[in-house]
């Protein structure tokens, strides 16, 4: 695969087909956990890991997976990776697990992961699937951090827990409704940027 | 496609799903087998550390874990397993017998085995810790979707010395805020009477501490159920500990 196509694949997941801002997938968990930057980042890292591993698994075994039951099989693959990562971190790095344990378990139900398996990894070879997984994972991580920053600064007046402004924050942005407002505003901003890029 | 067609297809699908599940089960089982001892060891170490930090214990001060067992099918007793003896009481709380313990236990599993060997029907029914600076009791309360385990530390005069969430599966960003000191520290210094009269209101608390209402726990914004669960867990833990200590160590309990 050419280097150009690789870069395009990465950029696609990151920006032009960003899972949250463009594909509007996994909005529910995105809203639930992004009331602070730290939460957003940890969730993003966990999703990135599961996405890359699941994409690779499906890309390798796609010829063995029967077409009619592919969705249940994908779900089992995702669940296995989530469980393995969950148990592995709990045993190897308890301190890290105390921080991200809650997030890992949520990933089984993420639409973005299964959609990448169905749309991409089940049709393409291993290397492009890996790149696509990385791109989409990073795109998700980027979106989570961006939404988290926006909400934490406006809704709590802090960034990564450090106080920024000594004014009464807008509590709404921490609450779920504020999450949807934030995503809407950021989507609009991205449309505006892209429109500007095209001229 | 002949008549065999659909049947063959069904077989293939079944085989595919069955193989996937078998492989998935084997992987998860294998990983569990290798990681579980390490996870449990770190959990036990973490719990010991939590008990010490809740009461500010020094390294040389010892913590005694007392495990409680109930046997309602065979012999009808409640037993308290101390390091030197296993004390049995009837359901009214009157002493039945003291079984001396010669073994030195290394883990909770060994204690459970000791009890099970003598009373196969006995079930683990809660535990607490005795330290030179007070008690820590474990309490389990159902949260938003699964049980929350907490430790409640009590001074010798039965005032709350600290609350610690040991394990929970509340939602990140909402329910898991119950683990933050801003919420937990609201219980500090309450005595048993104040605790039973307390009520939970929607947070966040007013910034000026003078505006805070008395006898009130301010819940976590967006997580009233989790906040109530912790409050009820603390109330339950304290009244259970008082009841249990009155039976097993009557000299130690202050009057209400």
Interface residues (C-beta under 8 A of the other chain):
Chain A: X32 X33 X34 X35 X36 X39 X43 X64 X65 X66 X68 X69 X72 X73 X76 X77 X79 X80 X83 X84 X87 X88 X90 X91 X92 X94 X102 X103 X105 X106 X171 X174 X175 X176
Chain B: X9 X12 X13 X16 X17 X20 X21 X24 X27 X28 X31 X32 X34 X35 X36 X38 X39 X42 X43 X46 X169 X170 X171 X172 X173 X174 X176 X204 X221 X222
